[in-house]
């Protein structure tokens, strides 16, 4: 799935032609009326997926199956959602329920985020750009981010990879 759009939401003939060419090539491509919302939605889910699978050192199946761990996943999404809303992004609270349904019914149980694989391999982590970014924005906007703080604290020593 590919979504494109201008941050300023203005019409763009070149971008429209690009999207139409992609559709003609049978790609799952569309022009978004609000690309900031699309980006934030991806960020919200990715932050929770990466944070939970890396911190808990588990594929998503056991996390989704356990009520407490599933709650941790949702808390990570809720924190990212809250900072996005505070930054003025037009996010719909129904997105959180939709993603929890997606997690329970459509995500392959053996799936792990790339950050979890990077942790296992001793590679650098995207920690500063995911949970770290939620933390930083939370501090800036005076929004508590305890779940993201936990992810960051647990993984901080590993963020630059194996030494």
Secondary structure, 3 states (H helix, E strand, C coil): CEEECCCCCCCCHHHHHHHHHHHHCCCCEEECCCHHHHHHHHHHHHHHHHHHHHHCCCCHHHHHHCHHHHHHHHHHHHHHHHHHHHCCCCCCCHHHHHHHHHHHHCCCCCCCCHHHHHHHHCCCCCHHHCHHHHHHHHHHHCCCCHHHHHHHHHHHHHCCCCC
